[in-house]
Amino acid sequence: MHLPDGLIPLWQAAIYWILTIIIMAVYIFKLSRTEEKEKKIVATAIFAAATFVASSLSIPSPFGVPMHFFLIPLVVILLGPLSGVAVEFLCLIVQFFFLGMGGITSLGANTMTMGIVLSFSTYLFYKLTLDLDRRLSVFAGTLMGIAMATIAQALMLVSAGVATLDMLMATLIPFYLFVAVIEGIANVLIVSALSGVKPELLTLNKGEEILK
């Protein structure tokens, strides 16, 4: 899902960069007012490293194209949506300089899809279904977060004039829906295990509550 430099017009890339800067500024402001700031920073750094590793691993898929786990939905569930954006932003920078994935002008666009849209969509659907069942909410948040991020990238590519919606509907969207289902199941297992072993990890998102 990493967009390279030169794929989208610079004026569009500038818009995504501005939105990214705004969200990151909000994250820093909220972090400065969080009671357990040090714990949140350490957790964010750990998850940024874990996300870098997880999203860099290539796993075979039935589509013939290697898939990569995002890990951002799990970050959102444990730390909150703003932390999800921050983790993805840091991860994208490291991936560009060490693996050549993504780009600098496209960093805002990639953060927009895999950071902002993915994080807040995951958070929204996770919170909306949390009162029904935690396992359902984890799966729904992960599935819909990745689905909305995929749709956002499809619209981004169409608006840039580099792909058609029909082509993306036949390739990009089915592939990432498959990834979403697999990652959703994995996150259910992880959160279920954490709730029994380290339940305090499920309360680290204090200070990033948006939906009550």
C-alpha positions in Angstrom: 0.0 0.0 0.0 3.1 2.2 0.0 2.9 4.9 -2.6 6.2 6.0 -4.1 7.3 9.5 -4.9 6.1 10.9 -8.2 2.9 8.9 -8.4 0.5 11.6 -7.2 0.6 15.3 -8.2 2.6 17.5 -5.8 -0.3 19.7 -5.0 -2.3 16.7 -3.8 0.8 15.4 -1.9 1.0 18.9 -0.2 -2.6 18.6 1.0 -1.9 15.2 2.6 1.2 16.5 4.2 -0.7 19.4 5.7 -3.3 17.1 7.2 -0.6 14.8 8.5 1.2 17.7 10.2 -2.0 18.9 11.8 -2.8 15.4 13.2 0.8 15.0 14.5 0.6 18.4 16.2 -2.6 17.3 17.9 -0.9 14.1 19.0 2.0 16.0 20.5 -0.3 18.4 22.3 -2.4 15.5 23.7 0.7 13.6 24.7 2.0 16.6 26.6 -1.2 16.7 28.7 -1.2 12.9 29.4 -0.6 11.9 33.0 1.5 8.8 32.1 3.4 10.5 29.3 6.6 8.5 29.7 4.8 5.2 29.6 2.9 6.3 26.5 6.2 7.3 24.7 7.9 4.0 25.5 4.8 2.0 24.4 4.7 4.1 21.1 8.4 3.5 20.4 8.0 -0.2 21.0 5.0 -0.5 18.8 6.7 1.6 16.1 9.6 -0.9 16.0 7.1 -3.8 16.0 5.1 -2.3 13.2 8.2 -1.7 11.2 9.1 -5.4 11.4 5.6 -6.7 10.9 4.8 -4.5 8.0 8.1 -5.3 6.3 7.7 -9.0 6.4 6.3 -10.6 3.2 3.8 -13.4 3.7 2.6 -15.6 0.7 -1.1 -15.1 -0.2 -3.6 -16.9 -2.5 -3.5 -13.9 -4.7 0.0 -14.5 -5.7 1.1 -11.2 -4.2 2.9 -11.2 -0.8 0.9 -9.6 2.0 2.0 -7.4 4.8 0.3 -7.0 8.2 -0.4 -3.4 9.2 -0.4 -3.8 13.0 -1.8 -0.3 13.3 -5.3 -1.5 14.3 -3.8 -3.3 17.3 -1.9 -0.1 18.2 -5.1 1.8 18.0 -7.0 -0.6 20.3 -4.2 -0.6 22.9 -2.9 3.0 22.7 -5.6 5.1 20.8 -6.0 6.5 17.3 -3.5 9.4 17.6 -0.9 7.0 18.7 -1.8 4.8 15.7 -1.0 7.8 13.4 2.2 8.6 15.2 3.4 5.0 15.0 2.7 4.7 11.3 4.3 8.1 10.6 7.5 6.9 12.3 7.4 3.5 10.7 7.0 5.0 7.2 10.1 7.2 7.7 12.2 4.3 8.8 10.9 2.1 6.0 11.8 4.7 3.4 15.4 5.2 4.6 16.2 1.6 5.4 14.0 -0.3 2.9 13.3 2.2 0.2 9.5 1.8 0.7 7.2 4.7 0.0 8.8 8.2 -0.4 9.2 11.7 1.0 6.7 13.6 -1.1 4.3 10.7 -0.7 4.8 10.4 3.1 1.8 12.5 3.8 -0.4 10.5 1.5 0.8 7.2 3.0 0.3 8.5 6.5 -3.2 9.6 5.4 -4.3 6.1 4.3 -2.3 3.8 6.6 -2.2 6.2 9.5 -5.0 8.7 9.8 -7.9 6.8 7.9 -6.8 3.4 9.2 -6.5 4.6 12.8 -9.6 6.6 13.2 -11.8 4.1 11.2 -10.5 1.3 13.4 -11.2 3.3 16.6 -14.7 4.3 15.4 -15.9 0.8 14.6 -14.1 -0.7 17.6 -15.9 1.7 20.0 -19.3 1.4 18.3 -19.3 -2.4 18.8 -17.4 -2.6 22.1 -20.6 -2.8 24.2 -21.7 -5.9 22.2 -18.6 -8.0 22.5 -14.9 -7.2 22.8 -13.8 -9.9 20.3 -16.4 -8.7 17.8 -15.3 -5.1 18.3 -11.6 -6.0 17.8 -12.4 -7.9 14.5 -14.9 -5.2 13.3 -12.4 -2.4 14.1 -9.5 -4.1 12.3 -11.6 -5.2 9.3 -13.3 -1.8 8.7 -10.1 0.1 9.5 -8.2 -1.7 6.7 -11.2 -1.6 4.4 -11.6 2.2 4.8 -7.8 2.8 4.3 -8.0 0.7 1.1 -10.9 2.7 -0.2 -9.2 6.0 0.7 -6.1 4.9 -1.2 -8.3 3.8 -4.2 -9.9 7.2 -4.3 -6.5 8.8 -3.9 -5.2 6.9 -7.0 -8.3 7.6 -9.0 -8.2 11.4 -8.2 -4.5 11.4 -9.2 -5.4 9.9 -12.5 -3.0 6.9 -12.2 -5.6 4.1 -11.9 -9.2 3.4 -12.7 -11.8 2.5 -10.2 -12.7 -0.7 -12.1 -9.0 -1.9 -12.0 -8.7 -1.2 -8.3 -12.0 -2.9 -7.5 -10.7 -6.1 -9.2 -7.2 -6.0 -7.6 -6.4 -3.7 -4.7 -9.7 -3.9 -2.7 -10.2 -7.7 -2.8 -6.6 -8.3 -1.8 -6.7 -6.0 1.2 -10.1 -7.3 2.3 -8.4 -10.7 2.6 -5.6 -9.1 4.6 -8.1 -7.4 6.8 -9.9 -10.7 7.7 -6.6 -12.5 8.5 -5.3 -9.6 10.6 -8.7 -9.2 12.3 -8.6 -12.8 13.4 -5.0 -12.4 14.6 -5.9 -9.3 16.6 -8.8 -11.1 18.3 -6.5 -13.8 19.5 -3.8 -11.3 20.6 -6.3 -9.1 22.5 -8.0 -12.1 24.1 -4.6 -13.3 25.3 -3.6 -9.9 26.6 -6.9 -9.5 28.5 -6.0 -12.7 30.5 -2.3 -12.0 31.0 -1.8 -8.2 30.9 -5.3 -6.6 31.2 -3.6 -3.3 32.1 -2.4 -3.0 28.5 -6.0 -2.5 27.3 -6.2 0.7 29.3 -3.2 2.5 27.9 -5.3 4.6 25.5 -6.4 6.8 28.4 -6.2 10.4 27.2 -7.1 9.6 23.6 -10.8 9.0 24.2 -12.9 10.5 21.5 -16.1 8.6 21.6 -17.8 8.1 25.0 
